[in-house]
Amino acid sequence: MLTFLLFSLFALAALAVGGVFALPLLVIGAVIWLVTLPFRLLFGFVFGGLFRLVFGIVGALLGVVLAPIIMIVVAVGLVGALVAGLLSLLAPLIPVALLLLLGWGIYKLSRPRASGLASE
C-alpha cells in the first residue's frame, strides 16, 4: 500500500511539473496563432478560394465520369455476392448429392440391358 501511495505521489508531482511548463507554452502558442491569423486568412481567401474552385470542378467532373463505372462494378460485385451466398446455402447438400449420384450409378450398372430394337 505504501508503494502505491508513493507512486501516486510521484505521478501527481509529474503532472504538477508538467502543468507548470505547459501553461506558458499554451500562452505562447495562442499569441503566435493570433499574430499569424491575418496572414492565414489572406492566404486562405486568395489561394484557398482559387484552389478550392479548381479542385471542386475537377472533382465534380471526375465524379460524373467515374460514378457510372463504379456503380456497374458495385452491381456486379453484389450479384456475385448473391450467387455465392445462394451457393453457400446449397453447400451442405453436397454429400447427399454425391450419395444420390452413387446410388444412381449402382442402379445403372445393375439394371439388365434390354436386347433388340428397344435398347437405349
C-alpha positions in Angstrom: 0.0 0.0 0.0 2.9 2.3 0.8 4.4 1.7 -2.6 1.1 2.6 -4.3 0.9 5.8 -2.4 4.5 6.7 -3.2 3.9 6.1 -6.9 0.7 8.1 -6.8 2.6 11.0 -5.2 5.3 10.8 -7.9 2.6 10.8 -10.6 0.9 13.8 -9.0 4.2 15.7 -8.9 4.9 14.9 -12.5 1.5 16.2 -13.5 2.1 19.4 -11.5 5.5 20.0 -13.0 4.1 19.3 -16.5 1.3 21.8 -15.8 3.8 24.5 -14.8 5.6 24.0 -18.1 2.5 23.6 -20.2 0.8 26.8 -19.3 3.4 29.2 -20.6 3.7 27.2 -23.8 0.0 27.3 -24.3 0.0 31.1 -23.9 2.9 31.4 -26.4 1.1 29.2 -28.9 -2.1 31.3 -28.6 -0.1 34.5 -29.2 1.6 33.1 -32.3 -1.8 31.9 -33.5 -3.3 35.3 -33.1 -0.4 37.2 -34.7 -0.4 35.0 -37.8 -4.2 35.0 -38.1 -4.5 37.9 -40.6 -1.8 36.3 -42.9 -3.5 32.9 -42.7 -6.9 34.5 -43.5 -5.4 36.4 -46.5 -3.7 33.3 -48.0 -6.8 31.3 -47.3 -9.0 33.6 -49.2 -6.6 34.2 -52.1 -5.1 30.8 -52.7 -7.6 28.6 -50.9 -10.6 30.0 -52.8 -9.0 29.5 -56.2 -7.7 26.1 -55.4 -11.0 25.0 -53.9 -12.8 26.2 -57.0 -10.4 24.4 -59.4 -10.3 21.2 -57.4 -14.0 21.3 -56.8 -14.7 21.5 -60.5 -12.2 18.8 -61.4 -13.6 16.6 -58.6 -17.1 17.0 -59.8 -16.2 16.2 -63.4 -14.3 13.1 -62.2 -17.3 12.1 -60.1 -19.7 12.5 -63.1 -17.4 10.4 -65.3 -16.4 7.7 -62.8 -19.7 7.3 -60.9 -21.4 5.1 -63.6 -18.3 2.9 -63.9 -18.2 2.5 -60.1 -21.9 1.7 -59.9 -21.5 -1.0 -62.6 -18.6 -2.6 -60.7 -20.6 -2.4 -57.4 -23.6 -4.0 -59.1 -21.5 -6.9 -60.5 -20.0 -7.4 -57.1 -23.4 -7.5 -55.4 -24.7 -10.0 -57.9 -21.6 -12.1 -57.4 -22.1 -12.0 -53.6 -25.7 -13.0 -54.0 -24.8 -16.0 -56.2 -22.0 -17.0 -53.7 -24.5 -16.7 -50.8 -27.0 -18.9 -52.5 -24.3 -21.5 -53.4 -23.1 -21.5 -49.8 -26.7 -22.4 -48.7 -26.5 -25.4 -51.0 -23.0 -26.5 -49.9 -24.2 -28.7 -47.0 -26.2 -30.8 -49.5 -23.1 -31.9 -51.5 -22.7 -35.2 -49.5 -26.3 -36.0 -50.1 -26.0 -35.3 -53.8 -22.9 -37.5 -54.0 -24.7 -40.3 -52.3 -27.6 -40.0 -54.7 -25.1 -40.0 -57.7 -23.5 -43.1 -56.3 -26.9 -44.8 -55.9 -27.9 -43.8 -59.5 -24.6 -45.2 -60.8 -25.1 -48.5 -59.0 -28.7 -48.6 -60.3 -27.5 -48.0 -63.9 -24.8 -50.7 -63.6 -27.1 -53.3 -62.1 -30.1 -52.8 -64.3 -30.4 -55.5 -67.0 -29.8 -54.4 -70.5 -32.6 -54.6 -73.0 -31.9 -56.5 -76.1 -33.1 -55.9 -79.6 -34.7 -52.8 -81.1 -35.9 -51.4 -77.8 -32.4 -50.7 -76.4 -31.4 -47.3 -75.3 
